[in-house]
Amino acid sequence: MCAAGPELQTARLTLRPLRVEDFEPSAAIMADTEAARFIAGPQVRTGAWHLQGFSIFSVIERATGR
């Protein structure tokens, strides 16, 4: 586990805490009612391991970096 939180890797994906470059796309998804219905509804623009000790992971496709 790194200081910012854990990073997990599978053959296809990397799951990691949000980074600066992830924040705006993540905030847009979390604020979108239709997209957020799969993750307990719209969320406020907070959440970081270093601020709260927990957060939702970014999911990065290893082959493309998306």
mmCIF file of the N, C-alpha and C atoms, coordinates in Angstrom:
data_MODEL
# 
_entry.id   MODEL 
# 
loop_
_atom_site.group_PDB 
_atom_site.id 
_atom_site.type_symbol 
_atom_site.label_atom_id 
_atom_site.label_alt_id 
_atom_site.label_comp_id 
_atom_site.label_asym_id 
_atom_site.label_entity_id 
_atom_site.label_seq_id 
_atom_site.pdbx_PDB_ins_code 
_atom_site.Cartn_x 
_atom_site.Cartn_y 
_atom_site.Cartn_z 
_atom_site.occupancy 
_atom_site.B_iso_or_equiv 
_atom_site.pdbx_formal_charge 
_atom_site.auth_seq_id 
_atom_site.auth_comp_id 
_atom_site.auth_asym_id 
_atom_site.auth_atom_id 
_atom_site.pdbx_PDB_model_num 
ATOM 1   N N  . MET A 1 1  ? 0.844   -1.179 0.000   1.00 0.00 ? 1  MET A N  1 
ATOM 2   C CA . MET A 1 1  ? 0.000   0.000  0.000   1.00 0.00 ? 1  MET A CA 1 
ATOM 3   C C  . MET A 1 1  ? 0.884   1.236  0.000   1.00 0.00 ? 1  MET A C  1 
ATOM 4   N N  . CYS A 1 2  ? 0.570   2.177  -0.879  1.00 0.00 ? 2  CYS A N  1 
ATOM 5   C CA . CYS A 1 2  ? 1.328   3.429  -0.900  1.00 0.00 ? 2  CYS A CA 1 
ATOM 6   C C  . CYS A 1 2  ? 0.693   4.406  0.072   1.00 0.00 ? 2  CYS A C  1 
ATOM 7   N N  . ALA A 1 3  ? 1.319   5.534  0.279   1.00 0.00 ? 3  ALA A N  1 
ATOM 8   C CA . ALA A 1 3  ? 0.823   6.516  1.243   1.00 0.00 ? 3  ALA A CA 1 
ATOM 9   C C  . ALA A 1 3  ? -0.572  7.011  0.885   1.00 0.00 ? 3  ALA A C  1 
ATOM 10  N N  . ALA A 1 4  ? -0.893  7.074  -0.404  1.00 0.00 ? 4  ALA A N  1 
ATOM 11  C CA . ALA A 1 4  ? -2.186  7.584  -0.841  1.00 0.00 ? 4  ALA A CA 1 
ATOM 12  C C  . ALA A 1 4  ? -3.277  6.527  -0.782  1.00 0.00 ? 4  ALA A C  1 
ATOM 13  N N  . GLY A 1 5  ? -2.930  5.270  -0.632  1.00 0.00 ? 5  GLY A N  1 
ATOM 14  C CA . GLY A 1 5  ? -3.906  4.192  -0.597  1.00 0.00 ? 5  GLY A CA 1 
ATOM 15  C C  . GLY A 1 5  ? -3.405  3.018  -1.412  1.00 0.00 ? 5  GLY A C  1 
ATOM 16  N N  . PRO A 1 6  ? -4.146  1.922  -1.388  1.00 0.00 ? 6  PRO A N  1 
ATOM 17  C CA . PRO A 1 6  ? -3.685  0.703  -2.066  1.00 0.00 ? 6  PRO A CA 1 
ATOM 18  C C  . PRO A 1 6  ? -3.823  0.796  -3.579  1.00 0.00 ? 6  PRO A C  1 
ATOM 19  N N  . GLU A 1 7  ? -2.992  0.049  -4.295  1.00 0.00 ? 7  GLU A N  1 
ATOM 20  C CA . GLU A 1 7  ? -3.103  -0.108 -5.739  1.00 0.00 ? 7  GLU A CA 1 
ATOM 21  C C  . GLU A 1 7  ? -3.163  -1.599 -6.026  1.00 0.00 ? 7  GLU A C  1 
ATOM 22  N N  . LEU A 1 8  ? -4.165  -2.014 -6.773  1.00 0.00 ? 8  LEU A N  1 
ATOM 23  C CA . LEU A 1 8  ? -4.365  -3.420 -7.117  1.00 0.00 ? 8  LEU A CA 1 
ATOM 24  C C  . LEU A 1 8  ? -4.243  -3.574 -8.624  1.00 0.00 ? 8  LEU A C  1 
ATOM 25  N N  . GLN A 1 9  ? -3.617  -4.668 -9.067  1.00 0.00 ? 9  GLN A N  1 
ATOM 26  C CA . GLN A 1 9  ? -3.503  -4.909 -10.500 1.00 0.00 ? 9  GLN A CA 1 
ATOM 27  C C  . GLN A 1 9  ? -3.992  -6.307 -10.839 1.00 0.00 ? 9  GLN A C  1 
ATOM 28  N N  . THR A 1 10 ? -4.726  -6.374 -11.948 1.00 0.00 ? 10 THR A N  1 
ATOM 29  C CA . THR A 1 10 ? -5.108  -7.658 -12.537 1.00 0.00 ? 10 THR A CA 1 
ATOM 30  C C  . THR A 1 10 ? -4.443  -7.709 -13.913 1.00 0.00 ? 10 THR A C  1 
ATOM 31  N N  . ALA A 1 11 ? -4.697  -8.759 -14.649 1.00 0.00 ? 11 ALA A N  1 
ATOM 32  C CA . ALA A 1 11 ? -4.134  -8.858 -15.990 1.00 0.00 ? 11 ALA A CA 1 
ATOM 33  C C  . ALA A 1 11 ? -4.621  -7.716 -16.889 1.00 0.00 ? 11 ALA A C  1 
ATOM 34  N N  . ARG A 1 12 ? -5.842  -7.243 -16.661 1.00 0.00 ? 12 ARG A N  1 
ATOM 35  C CA . ARG A 1 12 ? -6.423  -6.200 -17.520 1.00 0.00 ? 12 ARG A CA 1 
ATOM 36  C C  . ARG A 1 12 ? -6.523  -4.829 -16.893 1.00 0.00 ? 12 ARG A C  1 
ATOM 37  N N  . LEU A 1 13 ? -6.616  -4.756 -15.571 1.00 0.00 ? 13 LEU A N  1 
ATOM 38  C CA . LEU A 1 13 ? -6.962  -3.495 -14.927 1.00 0.00 ? 13 LEU A CA 1 
ATOM 39  C C  . LEU A 1 13 ? -5.991  -3.106 -13.823 1.00 0.00 ? 13 LEU A C  1 
ATOM 40  N N  . THR A 1 14 ? -5.931  -1.806 -13.594 1.00 0.00 ? 14 THR A N  1 
ATOM 41  C CA . THR A 1 14 ? -5.282  -1.263 -12.406 1.00 0.00 ? 14 THR A CA 1 
ATOM 42  C C  . THR A 1 14 ? -6.359  -0.521 -11.626 1.00 0.00 ? 14 THR A C  1 
ATOM 43  N N  . LEU A 1 15 ? -6.505  -0.826 -10.358 1.00 0.00 ? 15 LEU A N  1 
ATOM 44  C CA . LEU A 1 15 ? -7.427  -0.121 -9.476  1.00 0.00 ? 15 LEU A CA 1 
ATOM 45  C C  . LEU A 1 15 ? -6.571  0.656  -8.496  1.00 0.00 ? 15 LEU A C  1 
ATOM 46  N N  . ARG A 1 16 ? -6.822  1.963  -8.410  1.00 0.00 ? 16 ARG A N  1 
ATOM 47  C CA . ARG A 1 16 ? -5.993  2.796  -7.556  1.00 0.00 ? 16 ARG A CA 1 
ATOM 48  C C  . ARG A 1 16 ? -6.792  3.998  -7.070  1.00 0.00 ? 16 ARG A C  1 
ATOM 49  N N  . PRO A 1 17 ? -6.323  4.617  -6.006  1.00 0.00 ? 17 PRO A N  1 
ATOM 50  C CA . PRO A 1 17 ? -6.975  5.849  -5.555  1.00 0.00 ? 17 PRO A CA 1 
ATOM 51  C C  . PRO A 1 17 ? -6.894  6.914  -6.654  1.00 0.00 ? 17 PRO A C  1 
ATOM 52  N N  . LEU A 1 18 ? -7.813  7.857  -6.594  1.00 0.00 ? 18 LEU A N  1 
ATOM 53  C CA . LEU A 1 18 ? -7.822  8.945  -7.565  1.00 0.00 ? 18 LEU A CA 1 
ATOM 54  C C  . LEU A 1 18 ? -6.493  9.695  -7.575  1.00 0.00 ? 18 LEU A C  1 
ATOM 55  N N  . ARG A 1 19 ? -6.103  10.091 -8.748  1.00 0.00 ? 19 ARG A N  1 
ATOM 56  C CA . ARG A 1 19 ? -4.981  11.006 -8.940  1.00 0.00 ? 19 ARG A CA 1 
ATOM 57  C C  . ARG A 1 19 ? -5.553  12.309 -9.458  1.00 0.00 ? 19 ARG A C  1 
ATOM 58  N N  . VAL A 1 20 ? -4.749  13.334 -9.500  1.00 0.00 ? 20 VAL A N  1 
ATOM 59  C CA . VAL A 1 20 ? -5.219  14.640 -9.961  1.00 0.00 ? 20 VAL A CA 1 
ATOM 60  C C  . VAL A 1 20 ? -5.881  14.526 -11.331 1.00 0.00 ? 20 VAL A C  1 
ATOM 61  N N  . GLU A 1 21 ? -5.267  13.775 -12.235 1.00 0.00 ? 21 GLU A N  1 
ATOM 62  C CA . GLU A 1 21 ? -5.816  13.660 -13.592 1.00 0.00 ? 21 GLU A CA 1 
ATOM 63  C C  . GLU A 1 21 ? -7.124  12.870 -13.643 1.00 0.00 ? 21 GLU A C  1 
ATOM 64  N N  . ASP A 1 22 ? -7.447  12.133 -12.601 1.00 0.00 ? 22 ASP A N  1 
ATOM 65  C CA . ASP A 1 22 ? -8.695  11.373 -12.536 1.00 0.00 ? 22 ASP A CA 1 
ATOM 66  C C  . ASP A 1 22 ? -9.846  12.177 -11.951 1.00 0.00 ? 22 ASP A C  1 
ATOM 67  N N  . PHE A 1 23 ? -9.550  13.250 -11.257 1.00 0.00 ? 23 PHE A N  1 
ATOM 68  C CA . PHE A 1 23 ? -10.564 13.887 -10.420 1.00 0.00 ? 23 PHE A CA 1 
ATOM 69  C C  . PHE A 1 23 ? -11.737 14.456 -11.212 1.00 0.00 ? 23 PHE A C  1 
ATOM 70  N N  . GLU A 1 24 ? -11.487 15.252 -12.242 1.00 0.00 ? 24 GLU A N  1 
ATOM 71  C CA . GLU A 1 24 ? -12.597 15.862 -12.985 1.00 0.00 ? 24 GLU A CA 1 
ATOM 72  C C  . GLU A 1 24 ? -13.475 14.823 -13.677 1.00 0.00 ? 24 GLU A C  1 
ATOM 73  N N  . PRO A 1 25 ? -12.900 13.834 -14.397 1.00 0.00 ? 25 PRO A N  1 
ATOM 74  C CA . PRO A 1 25 ? -13.783 12.801 -14.980 1.00 0.00 ? 25 PRO A CA 1 
ATOM 75  C C  . PRO A 1 25 ? -14.563 12.037 -13.917 1.00 0.00 ? 25 PRO A C  1 
ATOM 76  N N  . SER A 1 26 ? -13.924 11.746 -12.800 1.00 0.00 ? 26 SER A N  1 
ATOM 77  C CA . SER A 1 26 ? -14.599 11.031 -11.724 1.00 0.00 ? 26 SER A CA 1 
ATOM 78  C C  . SER A 1 26 ? -15.723 11.872 -11.126 1.00 0.00 ? 26 SER A C  1 
ATOM 79  N N  . ALA A 1 27 ? -15.458 13.151 -10.892 1.00 0.00 ? 27 ALA A N  1 
ATOM 80  C CA . ALA A 1 27 ? -16.486 14.039 -10.331 1.00 0.00 ? 27 ALA A CA 1 
ATOM 81  C C  . ALA A 1 27 ? -17.677 14.140 -11.268 1.00 0.00 ? 27 ALA A C  1 
ATOM 82  N N  . ALA A 1 28 ? -17.429 14.162 -12.577 1.00 0.00 ? 28 ALA A N  1 
ATOM 83  C CA . ALA A 1 28 ? -18.523 14.224 -13.547 1.00 0.00 ? 28 ALA A CA 1 
ATOM 84  C C  . ALA A 1 28 ? -19.381 12.966 -13.484 1.00 0.00 ? 28 ALA A C  1 
ATOM 85  N N  . ILE A 1 29 ? -18.744 11.805 -13.401 1.00 0.00 ? 29 ILE A N  1 
ATOM 86  C CA . ILE A 1 29 ? -19.490 10.545 -13.296 1.00 0.00 ? 29 ILE A CA 1 
ATOM 87  C C  . ILE A 1 29 ? -20.281 10.506 -11.994 1.00 0.00 ? 29 ILE A C  1 
ATOM 88  N N  . MET A 1 30 ? -19.645 10.884 -10.898 1.00 0.00 ? 30 MET A N  1 
ATOM 89  C CA . MET A 1 30 ? -20.289 10.820 -9.586  1.00 0.00 ? 30 MET A CA 1 
ATOM 90  C C  . MET A 1 30 ? -21.467 11.784 -9.472  1.00 0.00 ? 30 MET A C  1 
ATOM 91  N N  . ALA A 1 31 ? -21.447 12.883 -10.235 1.00 0.00 ? 31 ALA A N  1 
ATOM 92  C CA . ALA A 1 31 ? -22.533 13.858 -10.185 1.00 0.00 ? 31 ALA A CA 1 
ATOM 93  C C  . ALA A 1 31 ? -23.658 13.520 -11.159 1.00 0.00 ? 31 ALA A C  1 
ATOM 94  N N  . ASP A 1 32 ? -23.422 12.617 -12.099 1.00 0.00 ? 32 ASP A N  1 
ATOM 95  C CA . ASP A 1 32 ? -24.405 12.250 -13.101 1.00 0.00 ? 32 ASP A CA 1 
ATOM 96  C C  . ASP A 1 32 ? -25.395 11.239 -12.521 1.00 0.00 ? 32 ASP A C  1 
ATOM 97  N N  . THR A 1 33 ? -26.656 11.621 -12.451 1.00 0.00 ? 33 THR A N  1 
ATOM 98  C CA . THR A 1 33 ? -27.672 10.770 -11.828 1.00 0.00 ? 33 THR A CA 1 
ATOM 99  C C  . THR A 1 33 ? -27.766 9.403  -12.496 1.00 0.00 ? 33 THR A C  1 
ATOM 100 N N  . GLU A 1 34 ? -27.759 9.368  -13.813 1.00 0.00 ? 34 GLU A N  1 
ATOM 101 C CA . GLU A 1 34 ? -27.899 8.091  -14.528 1.00 0.00 ? 34 GLU A CA 1 
ATOM 102 C C  . GLU A 1 34 ? -26.698 7.187  -14.295 1.00 0.00 ? 34 GLU A C  1 
ATOM 103 N N  . ALA A 1 35 ? -25.491 7.719  -14.416 1.00 0.00 ? 35 ALA A N  1 
ATOM 104 C CA . ALA A 1 35 ? -24.284 6.903  -14.209 1.00 0.00 ? 35 ALA A CA 1 
ATOM 105 C C  . ALA A 1 35 ? -24.140 6.507  -12.740 1.00 0.00 ? 35 ALA A C  1 
ATOM 106 N N  . ALA A 1 36 ? -24.439 7.421  -11.850 1.00 0.00 ? 36 ALA A N  1 
ATOM 107 C CA . ALA A 1 36 ? -24.230 7.187  -10.417 1.00 0.00 ? 36 ALA A CA 1 
ATOM 108 C C  . ALA A 1 36 ? -25.261 6.248  -9.800  1.00 0.00 ? 36 ALA A C  1 
ATOM 109 N N  . ARG A 1 37 ? -26.324 5.931  -10.521 1.00 0.00 ? 37 ARG A N  1 
ATOM 110 C CA . ARG A 1 37 ? -27.328 5.018  -9.935  1.00 0.00 ? 37 ARG A CA 1 
ATOM 111 C C  . ARG A 1 37 ? -26.734 3.645  -9.655  1.00 0.00 ? 37 ARG A C  1 
ATOM 112 N N  . PHE A 1 38 ? -25.621 3.318  -10.304 1.00 0.00 ? 38 PHE A N  1 
ATOM 113 C CA . PHE A 1 38 ? -24.959 2.035  -10.093 1.00 0.00 ? 38 PHE A CA 1 
ATOM 114 C C  . PHE A 1 38 ? -23.993 2.070  -8.909  1.00 0.00 ? 38 PHE A C  1 
ATOM 115 N N  . ILE A 1 39 ? -23.764 3.246  -8.353  1.00 0.00 ? 39 ILE A N  1 
ATOM 116 C CA . ILE A 1 39 ? -22.819 3.400  -7.241  1.00 0.00 ? 39 ILE A CA 1 
ATOM 117 C C  . ILE A 1 39 ? -23.447 4.179  -6.088  1.00 0.00 ? 39 ILE A C  1 
ATOM 118 N N  . ALA A 1 40 ? -24.689 3.857  -5.767  1.00 0.00 ? 40 ALA A N  1 
ATOM 119 C CA . ALA A 1 40 ? -25.408 4.437  -4.622  1.00 0.00 ? 40 ALA A CA 1 
ATOM 120 C C  . ALA A 1 40 ? -25.832 5.879  -4.831  1.00 0.00 ? 40 ALA A C  1 
ATOM 121 N N  . GLY A 1 41 ? -25.963 6.322  -6.066  1.00 0.00 ? 41 GLY A N  1 
ATOM 122 C CA . GLY A 1 41 ? -26.475 7.647  -6.355  1.00 0.00 ? 41 GLY A CA 1 
ATOM 123 C C  . GLY A 1 41 ? -25.398 8.711  -6.427  1.00 0.00 ? 41 GLY A C  1 
ATOM 124 N N  . PRO A 1 42 ? -25.788 9.924  -6.849  1.00 0.00 ? 42 PRO A N  1 
ATOM 125 C CA . PRO A 1 42 ? -24.834 11.022 -6.991  1.00 0.00 ? 42 PRO A CA 1 
ATOM 126 C C  . PRO A 1 42 ? -24.075 11.287 -5.693  1.00 0.00 ? 42 PRO A C  1 
ATOM 127 N N  . GLN A 1 43 ? -22.811 11.623 -5.844  1.00 0.00 ? 43 GLN A N  1 
ATOM 128 C CA . GLN A 1 43 ? -21.942 11.886 -4.698  1.00 0.00 ? 43 GLN A CA 1 
ATOM 129 C C  . GLN A 1 43 ? -21.396 13.301 -4.781  1.00 0.00 ? 43 GLN A C  1 
ATOM 130 N N  . VAL A 1 44 ? -21.028 13.853 -3.647  1.00 0.00 ? 44 VAL A N  1 
ATOM 131 C CA . VAL A 1 44 ? -20.422 15.189 -3.622  1.00 0.00 ? 44 VAL A CA 1 
ATOM 132 C C  . VAL A 1 44 ? -18.961 15.108 -4.034  1.00 0.00 ? 44 VAL A C  1 
ATOM 133 N N  . ARG A 1 45 ? -18.363 16.238 -4.328  1.00 0.00 ? 45 ARG A N  1 
ATOM 134 C CA . ARG A 1 45 ? -16.986 16.297 -4.816  1.00 0.00 ? 45 ARG A CA 1 
ATOM 135 C C  . ARG A 1 45 ? -15.987 16.188 -3.663  1.00 0.00 ? 45 ARG A C  1 
ATOM 136 N N  . THR A 1 46 ? -16.033 15.105 -2.965  1.00 0.00 ? 46 THR A N  1 
ATOM 137 C CA . THR A 1 46 ? -15.060 14.843 -1.914  1.00 0.00 ? 46 THR A CA 1 
ATOM 138 C C  . THR A 1 46 ? -14.564 13.426 -2.100  1.00 0.00 ? 46 THR A C  1 
ATOM 139 N N  . GLY A 1 47 ? -13.691 13.032 -1.282  1.00 0.00 ? 47 GLY A N  1 
ATOM 140 C CA . GLY A 1 47 ? -13.279 11.642 -1.300  1.00 0.00 ? 47 GLY A CA 1 
ATOM 141 C C  . GLY A 1 47 ? -11.865 11.475 -1.765  1.00 0.00 ? 47 GLY A C  1 
ATOM 142 N N  . ALA A 1 48 ? -10.999 11.252 -0.858  1.00 0.00 ? 48 ALA A N  1 
ATOM 143 C CA . ALA A 1 48 ? -9.611  10.960 -1.172  1.00 0.00 ? 48 ALA A CA 1 
ATOM 144 C C  . ALA A 1 48 ? -9.038  10.223 0.018   1.00 0.00 ? 48 ALA A C  1 
ATOM 145 N N  . TRP A 1 49 ? -8.192  9.266  -0.276  1.00 0.00 ? 49 TRP A N  1 
ATOM 146 C CA . TRP A 1 49 ? -7.595  8.493  0.808   1.00 0.00 ? 49 TRP A CA 1 
ATOM 147 C C  . TRP A 1 49 ? -6.915  9.400  1.809   1.00 0.00 ? 49 TRP A C  1 
ATOM 148 N N  . HIS A 1 50 ? -6.170  10.374 1.325   1.00 0.00 ? 50 HIS A N  1 
ATOM 149 C CA . HIS A 1 50 ? -5.416  11.221 2.245   1.00 0.00 ? 50 HIS A CA 1 
ATOM 150 C C  . HIS A 1 50 ? -6.300  12.183 3.036   1.00 0.00 ? 50 HIS A C  1 
ATOM 151 N N  . LEU A 1 51 ? -7.537  12.426 2.577   1.00 0.00 ? 51 LEU A N  1 
ATOM 152 C CA . LEU A 1 51 ? -8.445  13.299 3.322   1.00 0.00 ? 51 LEU A CA 1 
ATOM 153 C C  . LEU A 1 51 ? -9.347  12.531 4.281   1.00 0.00 ? 51 LEU A C  1 
ATOM 154 N N  . GLN A 1 52 ? -9.838  11.363 3.848   1.00 0.00 ? 52 GLN A N  1 
ATOM 155 C CA . GLN A 1 52 ? -10.837 10.638 4.620   1.00 0.00 ? 52 GLN A CA 1 
ATOM 156 C C  . GLN A 1 52 ? -10.406 9.243  5.038   1.00 0.00 ? 52 GLN A C  1 
ATOM 157 N N  . GLY A 1 53 ? -9.335  8.721  4.434   1.00 0.00 ? 53 GLY A N  1 
ATOM 158 C CA . GLY A 1 53 ? -8.910  7.365  4.743   1.00 0.00 ? 53 GLY A CA 1 
ATOM 159 C C  . GLY A 1 53 ? -9.636  6.301  3.946   1.00 0.00 ? 53 GLY A C  1 
ATOM 160 N N  . PHE A 1 54 ? -10.509 6.725  3.018   1.00 0.00 ? 54 PHE A N  1 
ATOM 161 C CA . PHE A 1 54 ? -11.206 5.801  2.126   1.00 0.00 ? 54 PHE A CA 1 
ATOM 162 C C  . PHE A 1 54 ? -11.617 6.571  0.886   1.00 0.00 ? 54 PHE A C  1 
ATOM 163 N N  . SER A 1 55 ? -11.882 5.855  -0.183  1.00 0.00 ? 55 SER A N  1 
ATOM 164 C CA . SER A 1 55 ? -12.325 6.480  -1.420  1.00 0.00 ? 55 SER A CA 1 
ATOM 165 C C  . SER A 1 55 ? -12.706 5.393  -2.416  1.00 0.00 ? 55 SER A C  1 
ATOM 166 N N  . ILE A 1 56 ? -13.385 5.791  -3.460  1.00 0.00 ? 56 ILE A N  1 
ATOM 167 C CA . ILE A 1 56 ? -13.660 4.894  -4.572  1.00 0.00 ? 56 ILE A CA 1 
ATOM 168 C C  . ILE A 1 56 ? -12.398 4.814  -5.419  1.00 0.00 ? 56 ILE A C  1 
ATOM 169 N N  . PHE A 1 57 ? -12.126 3.652  -5.977  1.00 0.00 ? 57 PHE A N  1 
ATOM 170 C CA . PHE A 1 57 ? -10.961 3.475  -6.832  1.00 0.00 ? 57 PHE A CA 1 
ATOM 171 C C  . PHE A 1 57 ? -11.193 4.036  -8.230  1.00 0.00 ? 57 PHE A C  1 
ATOM 172 N N  . SER A 1 58 ? -10.122 4.492  -8.850  1.00 0.00 ? 58 SER A N  1 
ATOM 173 C CA . SER A 1 58 ? -10.110 4.690  -10.294 1.00 0.00 ? 58 SER A CA 1 
ATOM 174 C C  . SER A 1 58 ? -9.857  3.319  -10.891 1.00 0.00 ? 58 SER A C  1 
ATOM 175 N N  . VAL A 1 59 ? -10.495 3.016  -12.001 1.00 0.00 ? 59 VAL A N  1 
ATOM 176 C CA . VAL A 1 59 ? -10.280 1.746  -12.697 1.00 0.00 ? 59 VAL A CA 1 
ATOM 177 C C  . VAL A 1 59 ? -9.665  2.099  -14.042 1.00 0.00 ? 59 VAL A C  1 
ATOM 178 N N  . ILE A 1 60 ? -8.444  1.656  -14.256 1.00 0.00 ? 60 ILE A N  1 
ATOM 179 C CA . ILE A 1 60 ? -7.687  1.985  -15.453 1.00 0.00 ? 60 ILE A CA 1 
ATOM 180 C C  . ILE A 1 60 ? -7.462  0.716  -16.273 1.00 0.00 ? 60 ILE A C  1 
ATOM 181 N N  . GLU A 1 61 ? -7.825  0.753  -17.535 1.00 0.00 ? 61 GLU A N  1 
ATOM 182 C CA . GLU A 1 61 ? -7.568  -0.367 -18.428 1.00 0.00 ? 61 GLU A CA 1 
ATOM 183 C C  . GLU A 1 61 ? -6.085  -0.332 -18.784 1.00 0.00 ? 61 GLU A C  1 
ATOM 184 N N  . ARG A 1 62 ? -5.369  -1.382 -18.432 1.00 0.00 ? 62 ARG A N  1 
ATOM 185 C CA . ARG A 1 62 ? -3.918  -1.394 -18.586 1.00 0.00 ? 62 ARG A CA 1 
ATOM 186 C C  . ARG A 1 62 ? -3.481  -1.300 -20.042 1.00 0.00 ? 62 ARG A C  1 
ATOM 187 N N  . ALA A 1 63 ? -4.187  -1.938 -20.956 1.00 0.00 ? 63 ALA A N  1 
ATOM 188 C CA . ALA A 1 63 ? -3.784  -1.950 -22.371 1.00 0.00 ? 63 ALA A CA 1 
ATOM 189 C C  . ALA A 1 63 ? -3.834  -0.565 -23.009 1.00 0.00 ? 63 ALA A C  1 
ATOM 190 N N  . THR A 1 64 ? -4.795  0.247  -22.584 1.00 0.00 ? 64 THR A N  1 
ATOM 191 C CA . THR A 1 64 ? -5.013  1.553  -23.230 1.00 0.00 ? 64 THR A CA 1 
ATOM 192 C C  . THR A 1 64 ? -4.652  2.723  -22.325 1.00 0.00 ? 64 THR A C  1 
ATOM 193 N N  . GLY A 1 65 ? -4.595  2.500  -21.015 1.00 0.00 ? 65 GLY A N  1 
ATOM 194 C CA . GLY A 1 65 ? -4.397  3.608  -20.073 1.00 0.00 ? 65 GLY A CA 1 
ATOM 195 C C  . GLY A 1 65 ? -5.647  4.415  -19.817 1.00 0.00 ? 65 GLY A C  1 
ATOM 196 N N  . ARG A 1 66 ? -6.799  4.004  -20.367 1.00 0.00 ? 66 ARG A N  1 
ATOM 197 C CA . ARG A 1 66 ? -8.057  4.729  -20.148 1.00 0.00 ? 66 ARG A CA 1 
ATOM 198 C C  . ARG A 1 66 ? -8.744  4.228  -18.904 1.00 0.00 ? 66 ARG A C  1 
# 
